[in-house]
């Protein structure tokens, strides 16, 4: 088990292992995680509320561990 606070800030990596950015926010609808916000635009949106953040559906997540978030 990991706490949400431990996940925020982790690198997000694609299937090839390339870093896409860091996780800045996780969004939920009706109590279920629906998408996550990552990268520079995601950080700017989180801090100011004035940007179009980079998001991906949570269904793209293959694994979450202490070294980062892996996408499929």
N, CA, C and O atoms as a Tripos MOL2 file, in Angstrom:
@<TRIPOS>MOLECULE
protein
  288   287    72     0     0
PROTEIN
NO_CHARGES

@<TRIPOS>ATOM
      1 N           0.8340   -1.1770    0.0000 N.3       1 UNK1
      2 CA          0.0000    0.0000    0.0000 C.3       1 UNK1
      3 C           0.8830    1.2460    0.0000 C.2       1 UNK1
      4 O           1.9080    1.3000    0.6790 O.2       1 UNK1
      5 N           0.4640    2.2370   -0.7710 N.am      2 UNK2
      6 CA          1.1570    3.5250   -0.8130 C.3       2 UNK2
      7 C           0.1550    4.6260   -0.5010 C.2       2 UNK2
      8 O          -1.0140    4.5430   -0.8780 O.2       2 UNK2
      9 N           0.6130    5.6350    0.1770 N.am      3 UNK3
     10 CA         -0.2280    6.7990    0.4400 C.3       3 UNK3
     11 C          -0.2210    7.7160   -0.7740 C.2       3 UNK3
     12 O           0.7600    7.7700   -1.5160 O.2       3 UNK3
     13 N          -1.3060    8.4290   -0.9690 N.am      4 UNK4
     14 CA         -1.3900    9.3700   -2.0790 C.3       4 UNK4
     15 C          -0.2730   10.3950   -2.0020 C.2       4 UNK4
     16 O           0.2930   10.7730   -3.0280 O.2       4 UNK4
     17 N           0.0460   10.8430   -0.8140 N.am      5 UNK5
     18 CA          1.1110   11.8350   -0.6550 C.3       5 UNK5
     19 C           2.4650   11.3050   -1.1240 C.2       5 UNK5
     20 O           3.3400   12.0920   -1.4830 O.2       5 UNK5
     21 N           2.6500    9.9950   -1.1250 N.am      6 UNK6
     22 CA          3.9030    9.4030   -1.5970 C.3       6 UNK6
     23 C           3.9510    9.3020   -3.1210 C.2       6 UNK6
     24 O           5.0300    9.1800   -3.7010 O.2       6 UNK6
     25 N           2.8000    9.3520   -3.7630 N.am      7 UNK7
     26 CA          2.7220    9.2180   -5.2120 C.3       7 UNK7
     27 C           2.9140   10.5620   -5.9150 C.2       7 UNK7
     28 O           3.5360   10.6300   -6.9750 O.2       7 UNK7
     29 N           2.3770   11.6260   -5.3230 N.am      8 UNK8
     30 CA          2.5020   12.9540   -5.9140 C.3       8 UNK8
     31 C           3.9800   13.3030   -6.0430 C.2       8 UNK8
     32 O           4.7390   13.1920   -5.0790 O.2       8 UNK8
     33 N           4.3800   13.7200   -7.2280 N.am      9 UNK9
     34 CA          5.7670   14.0870   -7.4870 C.3       9 UNK9
     35 C           6.6000   12.9860   -8.1260 C.2       9 UNK9
     36 O           7.7290   13.2300   -8.5500 O.2       9 UNK9
     37 N           6.0510   11.7710   -8.1990 N.am     10 UNK10
     38 CA          6.7930   10.6810   -8.8320 C.3      10 UNK10
     39 C           6.8660   10.8870  -10.3400 C.2      10 UNK10
     40 O           5.9570   11.4770  -10.9250 O.2      10 UNK10
     41 N           7.9340   10.4110  -10.9780 N.am     11 UNK11
     42 CA          8.0040   10.5040  -12.4300 C.3      11 UNK11
     43 C           6.9870    9.5720  -13.0970 C.2      11 UNK11
     44 O           6.7150    8.4730  -12.6130 O.2      11 UNK11
     45 N           6.4370   10.0380  -14.2120 N.am     12 UNK12
     46 CA          5.5200    9.2440  -15.0310 C.3      12 UNK12
     47 C           6.3200    8.8010  -16.2470 C.2      12 UNK12
     48 O           6.8950    9.6260  -16.9570 O.2      12 UNK12
     49 N           6.3520    7.4780  -16.4860 N.am     13 UNK13
     50 CA          7.1520    6.9380  -17.6010 C.3      13 UNK13
     51 C           6.2690    6.1550  -18.5620 C.2      13 UNK13
     52 O           5.3580    5.4350  -18.1530 O.2      13 UNK13
     53 N           6.5610    6.3120  -19.8540 N.am     14 UNK14
     54 CA          5.8100    5.5630  -20.8620 C.3      14 UNK14
     55 C           6.3040    4.1170  -20.9030 C.2      14 UNK14
     56 O           7.1960    3.7350  -20.1450 O.2      14 UNK14
     57 N           5.7200    3.3250  -21.7890 N.am     15 UNK15
     58 CA          6.0620    1.9000  -21.8670 C.3      15 UNK15
     59 C           7.5230    1.6650  -22.2240 C.2      15 UNK15
     60 O           8.0830    0.6230  -21.8840 O.2      15 UNK15
     61 N           8.1480    2.6220  -22.9070 N.am     16 UNK16
     62 CA          9.5610    2.4960  -23.2830 C.3      16 UNK16
     63 C          10.5070    2.9740  -22.1780 C.2      16 UNK16
     64 O          11.7260    2.8690  -22.3130 O.2      16 UNK16
     65 N           9.9470    3.4940  -21.0940 N.am     17 UNK17
     66 CA         10.7710    3.9530  -19.9780 C.3      17 UNK17
     67 C          11.1480    5.4210  -20.0270 C.2      17 UNK17
     68 O          11.9000    5.8910  -19.1730 O.2      17 UNK17
     69 N          10.6350    6.1630  -21.0190 N.am     18 UNK18
     70 CA         10.9300    7.5930  -21.1330 C.3      18 UNK18
     71 C          10.0830    8.3830  -20.1400 C.2      18 UNK18
     72 O           8.8840    8.1350  -20.0080 O.2      18 UNK18
     73 N          10.6950    9.3230  -19.4490 N.am     19 UNK19
     74 CA          9.9810   10.1460  -18.4800 C.3      19 UNK19
     75 C           9.1620   11.2120  -19.2050 C.2      19 UNK19
     76 O           9.6930   11.9710  -20.0170 O.2      19 UNK19
     77 N           7.8640   11.2600  -18.9030 N.am     20 UNK20
     78 CA          6.9570   12.2260  -19.5120 C.3      20 UNK20
     79 C           6.7900   13.4650  -18.6370 C.2      20 UNK20
     80 O           6.3650   14.5140  -19.1210 O.2      20 UNK20
     81 N           7.1150   13.3530  -17.3820 N.am     21 UNK21
     82 CA          6.9500   14.4380  -16.4190 C.3      21 UNK21
     83 C           6.7080   13.8450  -15.0530 C.2      21 UNK21
     84 O           6.8540   12.6390  -14.8530 O.2      21 UNK21
     85 N           6.3400   14.6840  -14.1220 N.am     22 UNK22
     86 CA          6.0390   14.2330  -12.7600 C.3      22 UNK22
     87 C           4.5500   14.3640  -12.4920 C.2      22 UNK22
     88 O           3.8800   15.2420  -13.0370 O.2      22 UNK22
     89 N           4.0430   13.4750  -11.6420 N.am     23 UNK23
     90 CA          2.6360   13.4760  -11.2730 C.3      23 UNK23
     91 C           2.3590   14.6530  -10.3410 C.2      23 UNK23
     92 O           3.0670   14.8520   -9.3530 O.2      23 UNK23
     93 N           1.3160   15.4370  -10.6650 N.am     24 UNK24
     94 CA          0.9800   16.5990   -9.8460 C.3      24 UNK24
     95 C          -0.3950   16.5170   -9.2110 C.2      24 UNK24
     96 O          -0.6470   17.1680   -8.1970 O.2      24 UNK24
     97 N          -1.2820   15.7330   -9.7860 N.am     25 UNK25
     98 CA         -2.6390   15.6740   -9.2500 C.3      25 UNK25
     99 C          -3.3060   14.3920   -9.7170 C.2      25 UNK25
    100 O          -3.0470   13.9040  -10.8170 O.2      25 UNK25
    101 N          -4.1630   13.8580   -8.8710 N.am     26 UNK26
    102 CA         -4.9960   12.7090   -9.2260 C.3      26 UNK26
    103 C          -6.4410   13.1500   -9.0720 C.2      26 UNK26
    104 O          -6.8150   13.7330   -8.0550 O.2      26 UNK26
    105 N          -7.2510   12.8710  -10.0850 N.am     27 UNK27
    106 CA         -8.6560   13.2930  -10.0670 C.3      27 UNK27
    107 C          -9.5650   12.0760   -9.9670 C.2      27 UNK27
    108 O          -9.2770   11.0130  -10.5180 O.2      27 UNK27
    109 N         -10.6660   12.2580   -9.2520 N.am     28 UNK28
    110 CA        -11.6210   11.1680   -9.0510 C.3      28 UNK28
    111 C         -13.0300   11.6440   -9.3740 C.2      28 UNK28
    112 O         -13.3640   12.8190   -9.2190 O.2      28 UNK28
    113 N         -13.8380   10.7060   -9.8240 N.am     29 UNK29
    114 CA        -15.2540   10.9480  -10.0750 C.3      29 UNK29
    115 C         -16.0150    9.8580   -9.3360 C.2      29 UNK29
    116 O         -15.7390    8.6720   -9.5160 O.2      29 UNK29
    117 N         -16.9590   10.2530   -8.5160 N.am     30 UNK30
    118 CA        -17.7620    9.2980   -7.7310 C.3      30 UNK30
    119 C         -16.8970    8.3470   -6.9140 C.2      30 UNK30
    120 O         -17.2120    7.1630   -6.7880 O.2      30 UNK30
    121 N         -15.8060    8.8690   -6.3590 N.am     31 UNK31
    122 CA        -14.9530    8.0650   -5.4910 C.3      31 UNK31
    123 C         -13.9740    7.1410   -6.2030 C.2      31 UNK31
    124 O         -13.2700    6.3720   -5.5510 O.2      31 UNK31
    125 N         -13.9190    7.2030   -7.5220 N.am     32 UNK32
    126 CA        -13.0000    6.3640   -8.2950 C.3      32 UNK32
    127 C         -12.0180    7.2450   -9.0500 C.2      32 UNK32
    128 O         -12.3970    8.2570   -9.6380 O.2      32 UNK32
    129 N         -10.7520    6.8490   -9.0260 N.am     33 UNK33
    130 CA         -9.7350    7.6090   -9.7500 C.3      33 UNK33
    131 C         -10.0500    7.5480  -11.2400 C.2      33 UNK33
    132 O         -10.2430    6.4690  -11.8010 O.2      33 UNK33
    133 N         -10.0990    8.7160  -11.8730 N.am     34 UNK34
    134 CA        -10.4440    8.7570  -13.2920 C.3      34 UNK34
    135 C          -9.2720    9.1840  -14.1700 C.2      34 UNK34
    136 O          -9.1050    8.6640  -15.2730 O.2      34 UNK34
    137 N          -8.4610   10.1240  -13.6920 N.am     35 UNK35
    138 CA         -7.3380   10.5910  -14.4960 C.3      35 UNK35
    139 C          -6.2700   11.1850  -13.5900 C.2      35 UNK35
    140 O          -6.4860   11.4030  -12.3980 O.2      35 UNK35
    141 N          -5.1180   11.4380  -14.1870 N.am     36 UNK36
    142 CA         -4.0590   12.0880  -13.4340 C.3      36 UNK36
    143 C          -3.4570   13.1990  -14.2770 C.2      36 UNK36
    144 O          -3.4990   13.1660  -15.5070 O.2      36 UNK36
    145 N          -2.8970   14.1820  -13.5840 N.am     37 UNK37
    146 CA         -2.3090   15.3690  -14.2020 C.3      37 UNK37
    147 C          -0.8080   15.2890  -13.9940 C.2      37 UNK37
    148 O          -0.3430   15.0170  -12.8880 O.2      37 UNK37
    149 N          -0.0530   15.5250  -15.0530 N.am     38 UNK38
    150 CA          1.3990   15.4140  -14.9540 C.3      38 UNK38
    151 C           2.0780   16.4650  -15.8290 C.2      38 UNK38
    152 O           1.4210   17.1370  -16.6240 O.2      38 UNK38
    153 N           3.3780   16.6020  -15.6830 N.am     39 UNK39
    154 CA          4.1760   17.4840  -16.5240 C.3      39 UNK39
    155 C           4.1250   18.9440  -16.1050 C.2      39 UNK39
    156 O           3.4590   19.3110  -15.1370 O.2      39 UNK39
    157 N           4.8470   19.7680  -16.8590 N.am     40 UNK40
    158 CA          4.9680   21.1930  -16.5590 C.3      40 UNK40
    159 C           3.6200   21.9030  -16.5890 C.2      40 UNK40
    160 O           3.3190   22.6940  -15.6950 O.2      40 UNK40
    161 N           2.8070   21.6310  -17.6070 N.am     41 UNK41
    162 CA          1.4860   22.2680  -17.6900 C.3      41 UNK41
    163 C           0.6070   21.8440  -16.5200 C.2      41 UNK41
    164 O          -0.1950   22.6340  -16.0220 O.2      41 UNK41
    165 N           0.7570   20.6090  -16.0850 N.am     42 UNK42
    166 CA          0.0030   20.1280  -14.9330 C.3      42 UNK42
    167 C           0.3820   20.8490  -13.6560 C.2      42 UNK42
    168 O          -0.4820   21.1770  -12.8430 O.2      42 UNK42
    169 N           1.6640   21.0960  -13.4770 N.am     43 UNK43
    170 CA          2.1320   21.8300  -12.2990 C.3      43 UNK43
    171 C           1.6120   23.2640  -12.3410 C.2      43 UNK43
    172 O           1.1340   23.7800  -11.3310 O.2      43 UNK43
    173 N           1.7030   23.9110  -13.5040 N.am     44 UNK44
    174 CA          1.2340   25.2820  -13.6360 C.3      44 UNK44
    175 C          -0.2590   25.3760  -13.3420 C.2      44 UNK44
    176 O          -0.7020   26.2950  -12.6530 O.2      44 UNK44
    177 N          -1.0330   24.4300  -13.8600 N.am     45 UNK45
    178 CA         -2.4780   24.4230  -13.6120 C.3      45 UNK45
    179 C          -2.7630   24.2120  -12.1330 C.2      45 UNK45
    180 O          -3.6590   24.8480  -11.5780 O.2      45 UNK45
    181 N          -2.0210   23.3380  -11.4980 N.am     46 UNK46
    182 CA         -2.2370   23.0670  -10.0730 C.3      46 UNK46
    183 C          -1.9510   24.3040   -9.2280 C.2      46 UNK46
    184 O          -2.6480   24.5590   -8.2460 O.2      46 UNK46
    185 N          -0.9380   25.0650   -9.6000 N.am     47 UNK47
    186 CA         -0.5540   26.2420   -8.8280 C.3      47 UNK47
    187 C          -1.4170   27.4640   -9.1190 C.2      47 UNK47
    188 O          -1.6700   28.2750   -8.2280 O.2      47 UNK47
    189 N          -1.8730   27.6000  -10.3720 N.am     48 UNK48
    190 CA         -2.5740   28.8270  -10.7560 C.3      48 UNK48
    191 C          -4.0250   28.6080  -11.1740 C.2      48 UNK48
    192 O          -4.8340   29.5330  -11.0950 O.2      48 UNK48
    193 N          -4.3650   27.4080  -11.6150 N.am     49 UNK49
    194 CA         -5.7070   27.1460  -12.1200 C.3      49 UNK49
    195 C          -5.9600   27.7450  -13.4960 C.2      49 UNK49
    196 O          -7.1060   27.8220  -13.9370 O.2      49 UNK49
    197 N          -4.8840   28.1750  -14.1880 N.am     50 UNK50
    198 CA         -5.0610   28.8970  -15.4520 C.3      50 UNK50
    199 C          -4.3900   28.2380  -16.6420 C.2      50 UNK50
    200 O          -3.9760   28.9430  -17.5620 O.2      50 UNK50
    201 N          -4.2700   26.9710  -16.6650 N.am     51 UNK51
    202 CA         -3.6320   26.3060  -17.8140 C.3      51 UNK51
    203 C          -4.4450   25.0860  -18.1970 C.2      51 UNK51
    204 O          -5.2620   24.5970  -17.4170 O.2      51 UNK51
    205 N          -4.2160   24.6070  -19.3870 N.am     52 UNK52
    206 CA         -4.8130   23.3460  -19.8230 C.3      52 UNK52
    207 C          -3.8280   22.2500  -19.4480 C.2      52 UNK52
    208 O          -2.7980   22.1030  -20.1070 O.2      52 UNK52
    209 N          -4.1150   21.4740  -18.4040 N.am     53 UNK53
    210 CA         -3.1390   20.4900  -17.9430 C.3      53 UNK53
    211 C          -3.0240   19.2930  -18.8800 C.2      53 UNK53
    212 O          -3.9210   19.0090  -19.6740 O.2      53 UNK53
    213 N          -1.9080   18.6090  -18.7660 N.am     54 UNK54
    214 CA         -1.6920   17.3640  -19.4870 C.3      54 UNK54
    215 C          -2.2570   16.2510  -18.6120 C.2      54 UNK54
    216 O          -1.8010   16.0450  -17.4870 O.2      54 UNK54
    217 N          -3.2440   15.5380  -19.1300 N.am     55 UNK55
    218 CA         -3.8770   14.4720  -18.3580 C.3      55 UNK55
    219 C          -3.8630   13.1670  -19.1410 C.2      55 UNK55
    220 O          -3.7730   13.1530  -20.3690 O.2      55 UNK55
    221 N          -3.9530   12.1010  -18.4110 N.am     56 UNK56
    222 CA         -4.1280   10.7730  -18.9910 C.3      56 UNK56
    223 C          -5.1290   10.0170  -18.1350 C.2      56 UNK56
    224 O          -5.2020   10.2400  -16.9270 O.2      56 UNK56
    225 N          -5.9040    9.1240  -18.7470 N.am     57 UNK57
    226 CA         -6.8270    8.3220  -17.9450 C.3      57 UNK57
    227 C          -6.0620    7.3690  -17.0340 C.2      57 UNK57
    228 O          -5.0140    6.8460  -17.4130 O.2      57 UNK57
    229 N          -6.5800    7.1470  -15.8500 N.am     58 UNK58
    230 CA         -5.9360    6.2540  -14.8950 C.3      58 UNK58
    231 C          -5.8250    4.8390  -15.4590 C.2      58 UNK58
    232 O          -4.9530    4.0790  -15.0360 O.2      58 UNK58
    233 N          -6.6790    4.4750  -16.3910 N.am     59 UNK59
    234 CA         -6.6350    3.1370  -16.9930 C.3      59 UNK59
    235 C          -5.3220    2.8840  -17.7390 C.2      59 UNK59
    236 O          -4.9970    1.7300  -18.0190 O.2      59 UNK59
    237 N          -4.5620    3.9290  -18.0680 N.am     60 UNK60
    238 CA         -3.2630    3.7740  -18.7400 C.3      60 UNK60
    239 C          -2.1520    3.3550  -17.7720 C.2      60 UNK60
    240 O          -1.0630    2.9860  -18.2120 O.2      60 UNK60
    241 N          -2.4080    3.4070  -16.4680 N.am     61 UNK61
    242 CA         -1.3780    3.0770  -15.4810 C.3      61 UNK61
    243 C          -1.2020    1.5710  -15.3990 C.2      61 UNK61
    244 O          -2.1510    0.8250  -15.1610 O.2      61 UNK61
    245 N           0.0420    1.1440  -15.6020 N.am     62 UNK62
    246 CA          0.3880   -0.2730  -15.5030 C.3      62 UNK62
    247 C           0.8140   -0.6140  -14.0750 C.2      62 UNK62
    248 O           0.4140   -1.6430  -13.5300 O.2      62 UNK62
    249 N           1.6300    0.2580  -13.4740 N.am     63 UNK63
    250 CA          2.1360    0.0010  -12.1260 C.3      63 UNK63
    251 C           2.5050    1.3050  -11.4380 C.2      63 UNK63
    252 O           2.9110    2.2730  -12.0810 O.2      63 UNK63
    253 N           2.3570    1.3110  -10.1250 N.am     64 UNK64
    254 CA          2.7950    2.4340   -9.2890 C.3      64 UNK64
    255 C           3.7080    1.8650   -8.2330 C.2      64 UNK64
    256 O           3.3270    0.9610   -7.4890 O.2      64 UNK64
    257 N           4.9240    2.3990   -8.1680 N.am     65 UNK65
    258 CA          5.8700    1.9530   -7.1430 C.3      65 UNK65
    259 C           6.7160    3.1310   -6.7140 C.2      65 UNK65
    260 O           6.5660    4.2270   -7.2540 O.2      65 UNK65
    261 N           7.5820    2.9330   -5.7760 N.am     66 UNK66
    262 CA          8.3680    4.0230   -5.1840 C.3      66 UNK66
    263 C           9.2470    4.7500   -6.1940 C.2      66 UNK66
    264 O           9.6080    5.9040   -5.9620 O.2      66 UNK66
    265 N           9.5980    4.1180   -7.2950 N.am     67 UNK67
    266 CA         10.4740    4.7580   -8.3000 C.3      67 UNK67
    267 C           9.7040    5.4980   -9.3780 C.2      67 UNK67
    268 O          10.3020    6.2370  -10.1590 O.2      67 UNK67
    269 N           8.3900    5.3170   -9.4390 N.am     68 UNK68
    270 CA          7.6140    6.0390  -10.4400 C.3      68 UNK68
    271 C           6.3500    5.3280  -10.8500 C.2      68 UNK68
    272 O           5.9770    4.2900  -10.3030 O.2      68 UNK68
    273 N           5.6990    5.9260  -11.8390 N.am     69 UNK69
    274 CA          4.4550    5.4090  -12.3850 C.3      69 UNK69
    275 C           4.7280    4.9450  -13.8030 C.2      69 UNK69
    276 O           5.2210    5.7100  -14.6320 O.2      69 UNK69
    277 N           4.4050    3.6900  -14.0780 N.am     70 UNK70
    278 CA          4.6340    3.1110  -15.4030 C.3      70 UNK70
    279 C           3.3170    3.0470  -16.1560 C.2      70 UNK70
    280 O           2.2930    2.6310  -15.6130 O.2      70 UNK70
    281 N           3.3600    3.4650  -17.4120 N.am     71 UNK71
    282 CA          2.1700    3.4070  -18.2650 C.3      71 UNK71
    283 C           2.2540    2.2130  -19.2060 C.2      71 UNK71
    284 O           3.3410    1.7340  -19.5290 O.2      71 UNK71
    285 N           1.0930    1.7430  -19.6390 N.am     72 UNK72
    286 CA          1.0760    0.6860  -20.6400 C.3      72 UNK72
    287 C           0.7960    1.2450  -21.9990 C.2      72 UNK72
    288 O           0.7440    0.4980  -22.9750 O.2      72 UNK72
@<TRIPOS>BOND
     1     1     2 1
     2     2     3 1
     3     3     4 2
     4     3     5 am
     5     5     6 1
     6     6     7 1
     7     7     8 2
     8     7     9 am
     9     9    10 1
    10    10    11 1
    11    11    12 2
    12    11    13 am
    13    13    14 1
    14    14    15 1
    15    15    16 2
    16    15    17 am
    17    17    18 1
    18    18    19 1
    19    19    20 2
    20    19    21 am
    21    21    22 1
    22    22    23 1
    23    23    24 2
    24    23    25 am
    25    25    26 1
    26    26    27 1
    27    27    28 2
    28    27    29 am
    29    29    30 1
    30    30    31 1
    31    31    32 2
    32    31    33 am
    33    33    34 1
    34    34    35 1
    35    35    36 2
    36    35    37 am
    37    37    38 1
    38    38    39 1
    39    39    40 2
    40    39    41 am
    41    41    42 1
    42    42    43 1
    43    43    44 2
    44    43    45 am
    45    45    46 1
    46    46    47 1
    47    47    48 2
    48    47    49 am
    49    49    50 1
    50    50    51 1
    51    51    52 2
    52    51    53 am
    53    53    54 1
    54    54    55 1
    55    55    56 2
    56    55    57 am
    57    57    58 1
    58    58    59 1
    59    59    60 2
    60    59    61 am
    61    61    62 1
    62    62    63 1
    63    63    64 2
    64    63    65 am
    65    65    66 1
    66    66    67 1
    67    67    68 2
    68    67    69 am
    69    69    70 1
    70    70    71 1
    71    71    72 2
    72    71    73 am
    73    73    74 1
    74    74    75 1
    75    75    76 2
    76    75    77 am
    77    77    78 1
    78    78    79 1
    79    79    80 2
    80    79    81 am
    81    81    82 1
    82    82    83 1
    83    83    84 2
    84    83    85 am
    85    85    86 1
    86    86    87 1
    87    87    88 2
    88    87    89 am
    89    89    90 1
    90    90    91 1
    91    91    92 2
    92    91    93 am
    93    93    94 1
    94    94    95 1
    95    95    96 2
    96    95    97 am
    97    97    98 1
    98    98    99 1
    99    99   100 2
   100    99   101 am
   101   101   102 1
   102   102   103 1
   103   103   104 2
   104   103   105 am
   105   105   106 1
   106   106   107 1
   107   107   108 2
   108   107   109 am
   109   109   110 1
   110   110   111 1
   111   111   112 2
   112   111   113 am
   113   113   114 1
   114   114   115 1
   115   115   116 2
   116   115   117 am
   117   117   118 1
   118   118   119 1
   119   119   120 2
   120   119   121 am
   121   121   122 1
   122   122   123 1
   123   123   124 2
   124   123   125 am
   125   125   126 1
   126   126   127 1
   127   127   128 2
   128   127   129 am
   129   129   130 1
   130   130   131 1
   131   131   132 2
   132   131   133 am
   133   133   134 1
   134   134   135 1
   135   135   136 2
   136   135   137 am
   137   137   138 1
   138   138   139 1
   139   139   140 2
   140   139   141 am
   141   141   142 1
   142   142   143 1
   143   143   144 2
   144   143   145 am
   145   145   146 1
   146   146   147 1
   147   147   148 2
   148   147   149 am
   149   149   150 1
   150   150   151 1
   151   151   152 2
   152   151   153 am
   153   153   154 1
   154   154   155 1
   155   155   156 2
   156   155   157 am
   157   157   158 1
   158   158   159 1
   159   159   160 2
   160   159   161 am
   161   161   162 1
   162   162   163 1
   163   163   164 2
   164   163   165 am
   165   165   166 1
   166   166   167 1
   167   167   168 2
   168   167   169 am
   169   169   170 1
   170   170   171 1
   171   171   172 2
   172   171   173 am
   173   173   174 1
   174   174   175 1
   175   175   176 2
   176   175   177 am
   177   177   178 1
   178   178   179 1
   179   179   180 2
   180   179   181 am
   181   181   182 1
   182   182   183 1
   183   183   184 2
   184   183   185 am
   185   185   186 1
   186   186   187 1
   187   187   188 2
   188   187   189 am
   189   189   190 1
   190   190   191 1
   191   191   192 2
   192   191   193 am
   193   193   194 1
   194   194   195 1
   195   195   196 2
   196   195   197 am
   197   197   198 1
   198   198   199 1
   199   199   200 2
   200   199   201 am
   201   201   202 1
   202   202   203 1
   203   203   204 2
   204   203   205 am
   205   205   206 1
   206   206   207 1
   207   207   208 2
   208   207   209 am
   209   209   210 1
   210   210   211 1
   211   211   212 2
   212   211   213 am
   213   213   214 1
   214   214   215 1
   215   215   216 2
   216   215   217 am
   217   217   218 1
   218   218   219 1
   219   219   220 2
   220   219   221 am
   221   221   222 1
   222   222   223 1
   223   223   224 2
   224   223   225 am
   225   225   226 1
   226   226   227 1
   227   227   228 2
   228   227   229 am
   229   229   230 1
   230   230   231 1
   231   231   232 2
   232   231   233 am
   233   233   234 1
   234   234   235 1
   235   235   236 2
   236   235   237 am
   237   237   238 1
   238   238   239 1
   239   239   240 2
   240   239   241 am
   241   241   242 1
   242   242   243 1
   243   243   244 2
   244   243   245 am
   245   245   246 1
   246   246   247 1
   247   247   248 2
   248   247   249 am
   249   249   250 1
   250   250   251 1
   251   251   252 2
   252   251   253 am
   253   253   254 1
   254   254   255 1
   255   255   256 2
   256   255   257 am
   257   257   258 1
   258   258   259 1
   259   259   260 2
   260   259   261 am
   261   261   262 1
   262   262   263 1
   263   263   264 2
   264   263   265 am
   265   265   266 1
   266   266   267 1
   267   267   268 2
   268   267   269 am
   269   269   270 1
   270   270   271 1
   271   271   272 2
   272   271   273 am
   273   273   274 1
   274   274   275 1
   275   275   276 2
   276   275   277 am
   277   277   278 1
   278   278   279 1
   279   279   280 2
   280   279   281 am
   281   281   282 1
   282   282   283 1
   283   283   284 2
   284   283   285 am
   285   285   286 1
   286   286   287 1
   287   287   288 2
@<TRIPOS>SUBSTRUCTURE
     1 UNK1         2 RESIDUE 1 A UNK
     2 UNK2         6 RESIDUE 1 A UNK
     3 UNK3        10 RESIDUE 1 A UNK
     4 UNK4        14 RESIDUE 1 A UNK
     5 UNK5        18 RESIDUE 1 A UNK
     6 UNK6        22 RESIDUE 1 A UNK
     7 UNK7        26 RESIDUE 1 A UNK
     8 UNK8        30 RESIDUE 1 A UNK
     9 UNK9        34 RESIDUE 1 A UNK
    10 UNK10       38 RESIDUE 1 A UNK
    11 UNK11       42 RESIDUE 1 A UNK
    12 UNK12       46 RESIDUE 1 A UNK
    13 UNK13       50 RESIDUE 1 A UNK
    14 UNK14       54 RESIDUE 1 A UNK
    15 UNK15       58 RESIDUE 1 A UNK
    16 UNK16       62 RESIDUE 1 A UNK
    17 UNK17       66 RESIDUE 1 A UNK
    18 UNK18       70 RESIDUE 1 A UNK
    19 UNK19       74 RESIDUE 1 A UNK
    20 UNK20       78 RESIDUE 1 A UNK
    21 UNK21       82 RESIDUE 1 A UNK
    22 UNK22       86 RESIDUE 1 A UNK
    23 UNK23       90 RESIDUE 1 A UNK
    24 UNK24       94 RESIDUE 1 A UNK
    25 UNK25       98 RESIDUE 1 A UNK
    26 UNK26      102 RESIDUE 1 A UNK
    27 UNK27      106 RESIDUE 1 A UNK
    28 UNK28      110 RESIDUE 1 A UNK
    29 UNK29      114 RESIDUE 1 A UNK
    30 UNK30      118 RESIDUE 1 A UNK
    31 UNK31      122 RESIDUE 1 A UNK
    32 UNK32      126 RESIDUE 1 A UNK
    33 UNK33      130 RESIDUE 1 A UNK
    34 UNK34      134 RESIDUE 1 A UNK
    35 UNK35      138 RESIDUE 1 A UNK
    36 UNK36      142 RESIDUE 1 A UNK
    37 UNK37      146 RESIDUE 1 A UNK
    38 UNK38      150 RESIDUE 1 A UNK
    39 UNK39      154 RESIDUE 1 A UNK
    40 UNK40      158 RESIDUE 1 A UNK
    41 UNK41      162 RESIDUE 1 A UNK
    42 UNK42      166 RESIDUE 1 A UNK
    43 UNK43      170 RESIDUE 1 A UNK
    44 UNK44      174 RESIDUE 1 A UNK
    45 UNK45      178 RESIDUE 1 A UNK
    46 UNK46      182 RESIDUE 1 A UNK
    47 UNK47      186 RESIDUE 1 A UNK
    48 UNK48      190 RESIDUE 1 A UNK
    49 UNK49      194 RESIDUE 1 A UNK
    50 UNK50      198 RESIDUE 1 A UNK
    51 UNK51      202 RESIDUE 1 A UNK
    52 UNK52      206 RESIDUE 1 A UNK
    53 UNK53      210 RESIDUE 1 A UNK
    54 UNK54      214 RESIDUE 1 A UNK
    55 UNK55      218 RESIDUE 1 A UNK
    56 UNK56      222 RESIDUE 1 A UNK
    57 UNK57      226 RESIDUE 1 A UNK
    58 UNK58      230 RESIDUE 1 A UNK
    59 UNK59      234 RESIDUE 1 A UNK
    60 UNK60      238 RESIDUE 1 A UNK
    61 UNK61      242 RESIDUE 1 A UNK
    62 UNK62      246 RESIDUE 1 A UNK
    63 UNK63      250 RESIDUE 1 A UNK
    64 UNK64      254 RESIDUE 1 A UNK
    65 UNK65      258 RESIDUE 1 A UNK
    66 UNK66      262 RESIDUE 1 A UNK
    67 UNK67      266 RESIDUE 1 A UNK
    68 UNK68      270 RESIDUE 1 A UNK
    69 UNK69      274 RESIDUE 1 A UNK
    70 UNK70      278 RESIDUE 1 A UNK
    71 UNK71      282 RESIDUE 1 A UNK
    72 UNK72      286 RESIDUE 1 A UNK
